[in-house]
Amino acid sequence: MKEMTDEEVGYWDEFFTRNPPKVDPAKKGGYFTRQRGLLDMLDKGVADYILTRAGDSHQTPAQIIGELVRKEIAVSV
């Protein structure tokens, strides 16, 4: 991915400062909201572990959970 120039960064900074994104709380949300909902169902220690591992490996929390579940399935077979 190409890096932005200082001029582009300045443009987008000014653009989003003057035009902040509009959020409609009545809508269900998108991908990241669903990810947060998934983590909210877990206890704090587990959610922190998944988020830390996801950040370290540049994966989504769902990918980390999938890996853990697949490992458990492989062990139980």
All heavy atoms as an XYZ file, in Angstrom:
613
protein
N       0.841     -1.163      0.000
C       0.000      0.000      0.000
C       0.895      1.238      0.000
O       1.857      1.329      0.749
C      -0.914     -0.003      1.221
C      -1.724      1.259      1.345
S      -2.628      1.344      2.895
C      -4.218      0.797      2.374
N       0.579      2.176     -0.821
C       1.330      3.420     -0.944
C       1.081      4.301      0.281
O      -0.024      4.406      0.774
C       0.874      4.117     -2.217
C       1.466      5.468     -2.450
C       0.878      6.094     -3.695
C       0.450      7.485     -3.362
N      -0.053      8.277     -4.435
N       2.142      4.927      0.772
C       1.989      5.847      1.902
C       1.500      7.194      1.400
O       1.790      7.611      0.292
C       3.318      6.009      2.628
C       3.730      4.750      3.351
C       4.945      4.975      4.225
O       5.168      6.121      4.675
O       5.667      4.010      4.456
N       0.761      7.906      2.263
C       0.250      9.219      1.897
C       1.355     10.266      2.020
O       2.230     10.161      2.877
C      -0.908      9.621      2.808
C      -2.189      8.877      2.540
S      -3.594      9.633      3.388
C      -3.361      9.016      5.045
N       1.240     11.275      1.189
C       2.157     12.408      1.291
C       1.667     13.324      2.413
O       0.534     13.203      2.887
C       2.195     13.204     -0.024
O       0.899     13.773     -0.242
C       2.583     12.318     -1.200
N       2.525     14.253      2.831
C       2.134     15.221      3.863
C       0.938     16.039      3.403
O       0.059     16.381      4.202
C       3.293     16.144      4.211
C       4.385     15.432      4.998
O       4.101     14.380      5.595
O       5.524     15.949      5.025
N       0.896     16.347      2.111
C      -0.222     17.119      1.569
C      -1.532     16.336      1.681
O      -2.563     16.881      2.067
C       0.058     17.456      0.099
C      -0.982     18.346     -0.532
C      -0.610     18.676     -1.977
O       0.316     19.479     -2.173
O      -1.257     18.111     -2.882
N      -1.477     15.038      1.361
C      -2.681     14.203      1.459
C      -3.132     14.066      2.914
O      -4.328     14.124      3.202
C      -2.412     12.819      0.863
C      -2.237     12.825     -0.633
C      -1.744     11.499     -1.177
O      -0.847     10.889     -0.554
O      -2.266     11.073     -2.230
N      -2.189     13.881      3.799
C      -2.522     13.764      5.221
C      -3.208     15.046      5.696
O      -4.233     14.995      6.390
C      -1.253     13.483      6.061
C      -1.550     13.616      7.552
C      -0.698     12.112      5.761
N      -2.670     16.185      5.304
C      -3.276     17.461      5.686
C      -4.682     17.612      5.147
O      -5.578     18.090      5.850
N      -4.877     17.200      3.889
C      -6.206     17.285      3.284
C      -7.212     16.448      4.067
O      -8.286     16.923      4.428
C      -6.165     16.824      1.822
C      -7.544     16.652      1.232
C      -8.256     17.752      0.760
C      -8.160     15.400      1.187
C      -9.537     17.605      0.243
C      -9.430     15.244      0.672
C     -10.115     16.347      0.199
O     -11.386     16.198     -0.304
N      -6.863     15.166      4.317
C      -7.811     14.277      5.004
C      -8.023     14.694      6.451
O      -9.121     14.554      6.988
C      -7.354     12.822      4.913
C      -7.528     12.291      3.537
C      -6.557     11.888      2.680
C      -8.764     12.128      2.825
N      -7.107     11.493      1.488
C      -8.459     11.625      1.546
C     -10.094     12.365      3.143
C      -9.435     11.348      0.601
C     -11.070     12.085      2.198
C     -10.731     11.583      0.949
N      -6.989     15.215      7.110
C      -7.146     15.703      8.468
C      -8.163     16.846      8.503
O      -9.093     16.839      9.314
C      -5.801     16.171      9.016
C      -5.919     16.725     10.427
O      -6.567     16.075     11.268
O      -5.372     17.809     10.682
N      -8.006     17.792      7.609
C      -8.942     18.917      7.553
C     -10.342     18.456      7.157
O     -11.344     18.882      7.732
C      -8.447     19.974      6.569
C      -9.313     21.213      6.567
C      -8.757     22.314      5.682
O      -7.521     22.382      5.505
O      -9.571     23.090      5.179
N     -10.416     17.541      6.185
C     -11.712     17.054      5.713
C     -12.503     16.410      6.850
O     -13.673     16.724      7.076
C     -11.519     16.046      4.573
C     -12.801     15.433      4.100
C     -13.609     16.089      3.181
C     -13.233     14.199      4.575
C     -14.810     15.537      2.748
C     -14.418     13.636      4.148
C     -15.209     14.312      3.231
N     -11.870     15.479      7.585
C     -12.601     14.778      8.645
C     -12.796     15.646      9.885
O     -13.702     15.392     10.684
C     -11.926     13.455      8.985
C     -12.176     12.404      7.940
C     -11.150     11.925      7.144
C     -13.449     11.909      7.728
C     -11.387     10.978      6.171
C     -13.704     10.956      6.761
C     -12.668     10.498      5.978
N     -11.958     16.656     10.064
C     -12.191     17.601     11.158
C     -13.455     18.412     10.888
O     -14.273     18.643     11.775
C     -10.983     18.539     11.329
O      -9.837     17.747     11.653
C     -11.228     19.553     12.430
N     -13.625     18.827      9.630
C     -14.804     19.617      9.257
C     -16.038     18.753      8.996
O     -17.159     19.243      9.096
C     -14.510     20.442      8.006
C     -13.484     21.510      8.218
C     -13.191     22.232      6.922
N     -12.069     23.131      7.064
C     -12.185     24.441      7.176
N     -13.357     25.008      7.156
N     -11.113     25.186      7.302
N     -15.845     17.480      8.649
C     -16.947     16.580      8.292
C     -16.829     15.263      9.062
O     -16.523     14.224      8.483
C     -16.921     16.271      6.783
C     -16.913     17.517      5.950
O     -17.865     18.266      5.941
N     -15.812     17.747      5.250
N     -17.048     15.292     10.370
C     -16.916     14.034     11.118
C     -17.940     13.001     10.638
O     -19.043     13.361     10.200
C     -17.184     14.445     12.562
C     -17.910     15.734     12.475
C     -17.500     16.389     11.196
N     -17.577     11.715     10.688
C     -18.524     10.677     10.267
C     -19.785     10.726     11.123
O     -19.728     10.998     12.323
C     -17.763      9.377     10.505
C     -16.328      9.772     10.628
C     -16.303     11.177     11.107
N     -20.923     10.466     10.500
C     -22.191     10.448     11.222
C     -22.507      9.008     11.624
O     -22.427      8.103     10.812
C     -23.300     10.999     10.328
C     -23.124     12.474     10.020
C     -24.197     12.996      9.085
C     -24.046     14.455      8.811
N     -22.863     14.828      8.072
N     -22.850      8.847     12.873
C     -23.164      7.531     13.406
C     -24.629      7.514     13.793
O     -25.101      8.393     14.505
C     -22.283      7.210     14.633
C     -22.641      5.859     15.212
C     -20.812      7.285     14.271
N     -25.336      6.504     13.314
C     -26.754      6.356     13.639
C     -26.889      5.246     14.675
O     -26.737      4.072     14.363
C     -27.547      6.016     12.373
C     -29.039      5.916     12.628
O     -29.467      6.062     13.790
O     -29.784      5.692     11.659
N     -27.154      5.594     15.939
C     -27.239      4.571     16.980
C     -28.393      3.593     16.774
O     -28.416      2.524     17.376
C     -27.406      5.370     18.268
C     -27.800      6.730     17.859
C     -27.371      6.928     16.443
N     -29.335      3.922     15.907
C     -30.454      3.014     15.656
C     -30.039      1.839     14.772
O     -30.705      0.811     14.763
C     -31.610      3.777     14.998
N     -28.941      1.981     14.045
C     -28.478      0.903     13.169
C     -27.695     -0.123     13.972
O     -27.091      0.183     14.993
C     -27.611      1.466     12.048
C     -28.408      2.292     11.070
C     -27.534      2.702      9.903
C     -28.332      3.483      8.888
N     -27.508      3.917      7.770
N     -27.690     -1.358     13.484
C     -27.020     -2.446     14.180
C     -25.505     -2.300     14.187
O     -24.831     -2.778     15.078
C     -27.364     -3.779     13.516
C     -28.743     -4.294     13.825
C     -29.004     -5.550     13.066
C     -28.987     -6.745     13.978
N     -29.342     -7.971     13.285
N     -24.965     -1.672     13.196
C     -23.515     -1.559     13.106
C     -22.976     -2.504     12.054
O     -23.711     -3.270     11.424
N     -21.692     -2.454     11.887
C     -21.052     -3.260     10.866
C     -20.142     -4.316     11.457
O     -20.328     -4.781     12.579
N     -19.125     -4.629     10.704
C     -18.200     -5.705     11.051
C     -17.559     -5.491     12.418
O     -17.520     -6.397     13.243
C     -17.130     -5.804      9.960
C     -16.078     -6.827     10.248
C     -16.336     -8.174     10.039
C     -14.836     -6.457     10.745
C     -15.383     -9.120     10.318
C     -13.873     -7.401     11.017
C     -14.147     -8.730     10.801
O     -13.191     -9.664     11.084
N     -17.044     -4.303     12.665
C     -16.325     -4.056     13.910
C     -17.264     -4.062     15.112
O     -16.874     -4.468     16.207
C     -15.541     -2.744     13.827
C     -14.442     -2.818     12.802
C     -14.547     -2.135     11.613
C     -13.328     -3.595     13.025
C     -13.553     -2.222     10.661
C     -12.323     -3.695     12.080
C     -12.433     -3.007     10.890
N     -18.488     -3.638     14.920
C     -19.472     -3.689     15.997
C     -19.782     -5.139     16.345
O     -19.884     -5.496     17.523
C     -20.763     -2.957     15.595
O     -20.433     -1.615     15.259
C     -21.783     -2.963     16.723
N     -19.913     -5.978     15.334
C     -20.163     -7.402     15.583
C     -18.977     -8.046     16.298
O     -19.151     -8.889     17.177
C     -20.479     -8.120     14.279
C     -21.850     -7.761     13.715
C     -22.257     -8.661     12.561
N     -21.351     -8.619     11.442
C     -21.380     -7.715     10.456
N     -22.294     -6.782     10.471
N     -20.514     -7.764      9.467
N     -17.751     -7.645     15.907
C     -16.561     -8.168     16.588
C     -16.602     -7.788     18.071
O     -16.314     -8.597     18.932
C     -15.290     -7.594     15.948
C     -15.006     -8.108     14.574
C     -14.476     -9.517     14.587
O     -13.617     -9.866     15.375
N     -15.006    -10.335     13.715
N     -16.953     -6.536     18.365
C     -17.013     -6.073     19.744
C     -18.097     -6.836     20.501
O     -17.914     -7.216     21.650
C     -17.279     -4.559     19.772
C     -17.538     -3.967     21.132
C     -16.516     -4.243     22.205
N     -15.160     -3.951     21.859
C     -14.108     -4.458     22.512
N     -14.288     -5.245     23.548
N     -12.893     -4.171     22.146
N     -19.235     -7.074     19.854
C     -20.306     -7.824     20.498
C     -19.868     -9.228     20.863
O     -20.202     -9.740     21.937
N     -19.083     -9.840     19.991
C     -18.555    -11.180     20.260
C     -17.655    -11.157     21.494
O     -17.771    -12.002     22.382
C     -17.776    -11.670     19.034
C     -17.057    -12.993     19.153
C     -18.060    -14.136     19.324
C     -16.197    -13.235     17.918
N     -16.791    -10.157     21.573
C     -15.873    -10.071     22.704
C     -16.590     -9.693     23.995
O     -16.161    -10.083     25.079
C     -14.757     -9.074     22.400
C     -13.788     -9.519     21.312
C     -12.834     -8.393     20.972
C     -13.026    -10.758     21.716
N     -17.679     -8.942     23.904
C     -18.435     -8.560     25.102
C     -19.077     -9.762     25.780
O     -19.380     -9.713     26.970
C     -19.498     -7.516     24.765
C     -18.906     -6.146     24.483
O     -17.723     -5.926     24.834
O     -19.603     -5.303     23.888
N     -19.288    -10.840     25.035
C     -19.874    -12.051     25.621
C     -18.860    -12.814     26.468
O     -19.234    -13.654     27.269
C     -20.395    -12.978     24.513
C     -21.647    -12.475     23.843
S     -22.337    -13.709     22.746
C     -21.422    -13.372     21.253
N     -17.580    -12.538     26.283
C     -16.523    -13.260     26.999
C     -16.120    -12.501     28.256
O     -16.354    -11.303     28.371
C     -15.297    -13.404     26.087
C     -15.551    -14.056     24.733
C     -14.314    -13.938     23.869
C     -15.958    -15.506     24.905
N     -15.468    -13.221     29.192
C     -14.979    -12.502     30.366
C     -13.769    -11.653     29.973
O     -13.144    -11.867     28.939
C     -14.661    -13.453     31.520
C     -13.527    -14.400     31.219
O     -12.381    -13.919     31.095
O     -13.772    -15.614     31.118
N     -13.442    -10.677     30.799
C     -12.428     -9.692     30.456
C     -11.062    -10.317     30.173
O     -10.382     -9.930     29.233
C     -12.311     -8.652     31.571
C     -11.316     -7.552     31.227
C     -11.349     -6.440     32.234
C     -10.327     -5.371     32.029
N      -9.597     -5.291     30.832
N     -10.656    -11.278     30.947
C      -9.344    -11.912     30.748
C      -9.234    -12.597     29.403
O      -8.221    -12.476     28.706
N     -10.287    -13.308     29.027
C     -10.292    -14.004     27.741
C     -10.311    -12.995     26.595
O      -9.568    -13.137     25.614
C     -11.502    -14.973     27.649
C     -11.629    -15.558     26.264
C     -11.367    -16.075     28.689
N     -11.138    -11.973     26.700
C     -11.218    -10.950     25.653
C      -9.877    -10.235     25.505
O      -9.421     -9.996     24.378
C     -12.324     -9.950     25.968
N      -9.224     -9.905     26.618
C      -7.915     -9.252     26.555
C      -6.891    -10.147     25.864
O      -6.091     -9.675     25.049
C      -7.419     -8.880     27.954
C      -8.184     -7.721     28.561
O      -8.905     -7.015     27.807
O      -8.063     -7.523     29.783
N      -6.917    -11.439     26.186
C      -5.990    -12.383     25.558
C      -6.209    -12.431     24.045
O      -5.261    -12.356     23.264
C      -6.170    -13.786     26.154
C      -5.397    -14.849     25.417
C      -4.039    -15.016     25.637
C      -6.026    -15.679     24.485
C      -3.320    -15.981     24.963
C      -5.315    -16.641     23.798
C      -3.968    -16.790     24.042
O      -3.254    -17.742     23.358
N      -7.461    -12.535     23.634
C      -7.775    -12.618     22.209
C      -7.365    -11.332     21.491
O      -6.768    -11.376     20.412
C      -9.272    -12.919     21.997
C      -9.569    -14.352     22.451
C      -9.681    -12.728     20.543
C     -11.029    -14.692     22.532
N      -7.663    -10.178     22.077
C      -7.287     -8.902     21.463
C      -5.769     -8.744     21.364
O      -5.248     -8.270     20.350
C      -7.891     -7.734     22.234
C      -9.399     -7.552     22.084
C      -9.909     -6.492     23.046
C      -9.746     -7.190     20.650
N      -5.060     -9.137     22.410
C      -3.598     -9.043     22.389
C      -3.018     -9.952     21.321
O      -2.171     -9.540     20.532
C      -3.014     -9.415     23.768
O      -3.533     -8.517     24.742
C      -1.502     -9.355     23.759
N      -3.493    -11.178     21.286
C      -2.994    -12.129     20.281
C      -3.355    -11.683     18.875
O      -2.553    -11.815     17.952
C      -3.557    -13.513     20.576
C      -2.872    -14.564     19.816
C      -2.909    -15.899     20.479
N      -2.695    -16.847     19.417
C      -3.207    -18.035     19.346
N      -3.964    -18.470     20.316
N      -2.968    -18.818     18.319
N      -4.549    -11.129     18.700
C      -4.972    -10.643     17.390
C      -4.083     -9.482     16.942
O      -3.651     -9.426     15.782
C      -6.434    -10.201     17.429
N      -3.779     -8.580     17.849
C      -2.919     -7.451     17.510
C      -1.506     -7.884     17.163
O      -0.909     -7.388     16.208
N      -0.978     -8.824     17.950
C       0.390     -9.307     17.705
C       0.517    -10.032     16.373
O       1.552     -9.957     15.724
C       0.833    -10.240     18.833
C       1.033     -9.514     20.159
O       1.092     -8.264     20.150
O       1.123    -10.204     21.191
N      -0.531    -10.750     15.986
C      -0.459    -11.568     14.763
C      -1.134    -10.902     13.565
O      -1.200    -11.502     12.494
C      -1.096    -12.934     15.016
O      -2.466    -12.787     15.320
N      -1.644     -9.687     13.758
C      -2.329     -8.950     12.675
C      -3.494     -9.755     12.109
O      -3.673     -9.851     10.901
C      -1.353     -8.561     11.567
C      -0.197     -7.767     12.071
N      -0.328     -6.475     12.519
C       1.118     -8.098     12.226
C       0.853     -6.043     12.914
N       1.745     -7.001     12.757
N      -4.281    -10.333     13.003
C      -5.475    -11.080     12.632
C      -6.671    -10.474     13.359
O      -6.517     -9.692     14.286
C      -5.337    -12.559     13.019
C      -4.267    -13.299     12.258
C      -4.169    -14.736     12.742
O      -3.930    -14.980     13.918
N      -4.350    -15.668     11.831
N      -7.857    -10.875     12.927
C      -9.054    -10.429     13.621
C      -9.310    -11.328     14.829
O      -8.840    -12.469     14.861
C     -10.291    -10.468     12.705
O     -10.562    -11.830     12.366
C     -10.082     -9.647     11.441
N     -10.062    -10.834     15.816
C     -10.418    -11.691     16.943
C     -11.139    -12.972     16.487
O     -10.910    -14.045     17.049
C     -11.327    -10.805     17.794
C     -10.836     -9.424     17.520
C     -10.476     -9.439     16.057
N     -11.984    -12.867     15.464
C     -12.689    -14.055     14.977
C     -11.709    -15.091     14.433
O     -11.913    -16.300     14.604
C     -13.704    -13.665     13.903
N     -10.639    -14.643     13.786
C      -9.643    -15.580     13.280
C      -8.921    -16.289     14.423
O      -8.659    -17.492     14.356
C      -8.636    -14.855     12.384
C      -9.218    -14.422     11.056
C      -8.274    -13.535     10.273
O      -7.686    -12.599     10.820
N      -8.128    -13.815      8.987
N      -8.619    -15.555     15.477
C      -7.960    -16.148     16.648
C      -8.875    -17.179     17.297
O      -8.454    -18.292     17.620
C      -7.556    -15.058     17.670
C      -6.566    -14.079     17.058
C      -7.017    -15.684     18.944
C      -5.261    -14.685     16.604
N     -10.140    -16.833     17.474
C     -11.094    -17.771     18.067
C     -11.220    -19.004     17.186
O     -11.240    -20.138     17.680
C     -12.458    -17.090     18.282
C     -12.329    -16.006     19.363
C     -13.529    -18.111     18.655
C     -13.528    -15.095     19.478
N     -11.277    -18.812     15.875
C     -11.354    -19.946     14.950
C     -10.169    -20.879     15.091
O     -10.324    -22.107     15.104
N      -8.967    -20.305     15.202
C      -7.762    -21.133     15.389
C      -7.851    -21.948     16.669
O      -7.544    -23.148     16.681
C      -6.518    -20.245     15.475
C      -6.021    -19.708     14.177
C      -4.788    -18.826     14.382
O      -4.201    -18.820     15.487
O      -4.423    -18.137     13.419
N      -8.262    -21.296     17.751
C      -8.359    -21.989     19.034
C      -9.379    -23.125     18.985
O      -9.134    -24.225     19.501
C      -8.715    -20.996     20.142
C      -7.654    -19.929     20.441
C      -8.216    -18.870     21.379
C      -6.407    -20.558     21.019
N     -10.499    -22.886     18.358
C     -11.546    -23.913     18.264
C     -11.067    -25.070     17.389
O     -11.265    -26.238     17.724
C     -12.868    -23.305     17.733
C     -13.869    -24.401     17.393
C     -13.443    -22.330     18.750
N     -10.415    -24.747     16.260
C      -9.910    -25.823     15.386
C      -8.887    -26.688     16.101
O      -8.853    -27.911     15.944
C      -9.333    -25.240     14.105
C     -10.406    -24.834     13.097
C      -9.831    -24.463     11.741
N      -9.107    -23.183     11.768
C      -9.682    -22.003     11.748
N     -10.987    -21.888     11.687
N      -8.943    -20.907     11.783
N      -8.028    -26.072     16.951
C      -7.063    -26.842     17.730
C      -7.778    -27.785     18.680
O      -7.393    -28.949     18.837
C      -6.137    -25.912     18.514
C      -5.077    -25.255     17.686
C      -4.210    -24.357     18.557
C      -3.258    -23.549     17.712
N      -2.489    -22.576     18.505
N      -8.824    -27.287     19.354
C      -9.590    -28.132     20.269
C     -10.273    -29.289     19.542
O     -10.328    -30.395     20.038
C     -10.636    -27.296     21.028
C     -10.055    -26.444     22.118
C      -9.428    -27.293     23.221
O     -10.069    -28.274     23.685
O      -8.296    -26.965     23.622
N     -10.805    -29.010     18.358
C     -11.447    -30.067     17.573
C     -10.431    -31.117     17.177
O     -10.699    -32.326     17.267
C     -12.138    -29.456     16.332
C     -13.351    -28.619     16.756
C     -12.563    -30.555     15.347
C     -13.951    -27.790     15.641
N      -9.230    -30.703     16.750
C      -8.200    -31.640     16.341
C      -7.763    -32.522     17.509
O      -7.508    -33.721     17.326
C      -7.001    -30.892     15.785
N      -7.697    -31.959     18.723
C      -7.296    -32.718     19.888
C      -8.361    -33.749     20.281
O      -8.053    -34.865     20.683
C      -7.009    -31.762     21.078
C      -6.864    -32.517     22.384
C      -5.771    -30.936     20.793
N      -9.622    -33.379     20.098
C     -10.701    -34.259     20.541
C     -11.036    -35.360     19.546
O     -11.780    -36.275     19.874
C     -11.965    -33.430     20.838
O     -12.472    -32.885     19.644
N     -10.495    -35.295     18.358
C     -10.809    -36.322     17.334
C      -9.932    -37.514     17.488
O      -8.912    -37.627     17.940
C     -10.658    -35.724     15.907
C     -10.795    -36.793     14.857
C     -11.672    -34.641     15.717
